[in-house]
């Protein structure tokens, strides 16, 4: 299981409402991606950044979906280059479903 943390700087003066508008616009597209387990959008007004945390069942899908066209879409929408950090997930303590889930090391 792969976790990606994507952050990007916002244009000066961009509001939370504008960030939310962008998130609402793209959420249906991401809901239709079968390899994406979860995408959590975030906004940090103090740092003037936004982004998302992705949980992927297939790391190759992250490569396919986060391609040059996706990078350009972030630049077009927010005026900055996305920064992508990829991490191997090891364990989830999930209070919503009441379970702990461990993930094997990638082959």
C-alpha positions, -999 to 999 in steps of 0.1 A, spaced: 0 0 0 13 34 -10 7 68 7 14 100 -12 14 134 4 11 161 -22 15 197 -13 15 229 -34 18 266 -28 -13 287 -35 -15 319 -54 -12 349 -31 -46 358 -17 -63 325 -26 -90 318 -1 -102 286 15 -134 288 -5 -114 288 -37 -94 258 -26 -127 240 -16 -141 249 -50 -112 232 -67 -114 201 -44 -151 198 -51 -145 200 -88 -120 172 -90 -134 149 -63 -158 130 -87 -128 122 -109 -109 107 -80 -139 88 -67 -139 69 -101 -103 57 -98 -105 21 -86 -69 18 -73 -73 49 -51 -85 38 -17 -88 73 -2 -79 109 -9 -80 135 19 -78 171 8 -62 197 31 -56 235 33 -30 253 54 -38 290 55 -7 299 76 17 284 51 -6 293 21 -5 257 9 -30 230 1 -28 194 -11 -40 159 -5 -30 126 11 -36 97 -12 -38 60 -2 -32 38 -32 -37 0 -35 -15 -1 -65 17 21 -66 18 19 -105 -16 36 -105 -1 66 -87 24 69 -115 -3 67 -142 -26 92 -125 1 116 -113 17 121 -147 28 153 -166 -8 163 -174 -18 161 -137 13 182 -128 2 208 -154 -33 208 -141 -20 217 -106 2 244 -120 -28 258 -140 -51 258 -110 -28 269 -82 2 285 -99 29 262 -84 46 229 -89 32 200 -68 56 184 -43 51 146 -40 63 125 -11 58 87 -14 57 65 16 52 28 23 22 23 45 29 -1 74 -2 0 96 -35 18 100 -53 22 134 -88 29 121 -112 41 147 -140 46 122 -143 9 114 -128 -3 147 -98 -22 134 -61 -22 129 -47 -32 95 -11 -41 87 5 -40 53 32 -63 40 65 -49 27 64 -44 -11 78 -73 -31 
